[in-house]
Amino acid sequence: MSSDGQPRRVCCYEVLGVTRVASEAQIKKAYRRGALKNHPDKLSGKSETEQAEAKERFTEIGQAYAILSDPEKRRLYDIGESRGRSLPARLPSTSHLHHFA
């Protein structure tokens, strides 16, 4: 939440630290780097506050990657961004989606 009580908005590209023209390989590399850095198992010696912040960041990174790694979701996200809309801090869960090979 922001200081005014509104849900904080996040940009998937900012979460991963990539530009809007990043390649799939750049997005994947940024995801792996961020997920490793913020993985809850890597922070066992940190304070509870630091662990909670890292867990939230880890979740944001995963959600941003779920959107930007899927070409159709990324296209729809980019359309929304170009119209001045961003996603809420709690991005929708993609766990219900099944990927078929």
C-alpha positions in Angstrom: 0.0 0.0 0.0 1.1 3.5 -0.7 1.1 6.2 2.0 -2.3 7.4 0.8 -3.9 4.0 1.3 -4.1 3.2 -2.4 -2.6 -0.1 -3.7 1.0 0.6 -4.9 1.4 0.2 -8.6 4.4 -1.7 -10.1 5.9 -1.9 -13.5 6.9 -5.4 -14.6 9.9 -4.0 -16.5 11.1 -2.0 -13.4 10.6 -5.1 -11.1 13.0 -7.1 -13.3 15.3 -4.1 -14.1 15.0 -4.4 -17.9 13.9 -2.0 -20.6 10.7 -2.3 -22.6 12.6 -3.6 -25.6 14.4 -6.4 -23.6 14.8 -9.7 -25.4 13.4 -12.9 -23.9 16.9 -13.9 -23.0 17.5 -10.6 -21.1 14.2 -11.0 -19.3 15.0 -14.6 -18.3 18.5 -13.6 -17.1 17.0 -10.7 -15.0 14.4 -13.0 -13.5 17.0 -15.6 -12.5 19.3 -13.0 -11.0 16.5 -11.3 -9.0 14.9 -14.6 -7.9 18.3 -15.9 -6.6 19.1 -12.7 -4.8 15.6 -12.5 -3.1 14.9 -16.2 -2.6 13.6 -16.9 1.0 16.0 -19.8 1.5 19.0 -17.5 0.9 18.0 -15.0 3.7 17.9 -17.3 6.8 20.4 -15.1 8.6 18.5 -11.8 8.0 16.0 -10.0 10.2 12.3 -10.8 10.0 11.7 -7.5 8.3 14.4 -8.1 5.7 13.0 -11.6 5.1 9.5 -10.3 4.6 10.6 -7.6 2.2 12.6 -10.2 0.2 9.7 -12.6 0.1 7.4 -9.8 -1.3 10.1 -8.9 -3.8 10.6 -12.5 -4.8 6.8 -12.8 -5.4 6.8 -9.6 -7.5 9.7 -10.9 -9.6 7.9 -14.2 -10.2 4.7 -12.4 -11.2 6.5 -9.9 -13.5 8.3 -12.8 -15.2 5.1 -14.7 -15.7 3.7 -11.8 -17.6 6.9 -10.7 -19.6 8.0 -14.2 -20.5 4.6 -15.0 -22.2 4.4 -13.2 -25.6 0.6 -12.7 -25.5 0.6 -11.6 -21.8 3.4 -9.2 -22.5 1.6 -7.8 -25.6 -1.5 -7.1 -23.5 0.5 -5.7 -20.7 2.3 -3.3 -23.1 -1.0 -2.2 -24.5 -2.2 -1.3 -21.0 1.0 0.4 -20.2 0.9 2.6 -23.3 -2.6 3.8 -22.3 -1.2 5.0 -18.9 -2.3 2.0 -16.9 -0.1 -0.1 -14.7 -0.7 -3.2 -12.8 -1.5 -3.3 -9.1 1.2 -4.3 -6.7 -0.5 -7.7 -6.2 -0.4 -9.0 -9.7 -3.0 -11.7 -10.5 -2.0 -15.2 -9.9 -1.1 -17.3 -12.9 -1.0 -20.6 -11.0 -4.4 -21.6 -12.6 -2.9 -21.5 -16.1 -1.6 -24.7 -17.5 1.1 -24.9 -20.1 0.8 -27.5 -22.7 3.8 -28.7 -24.7 
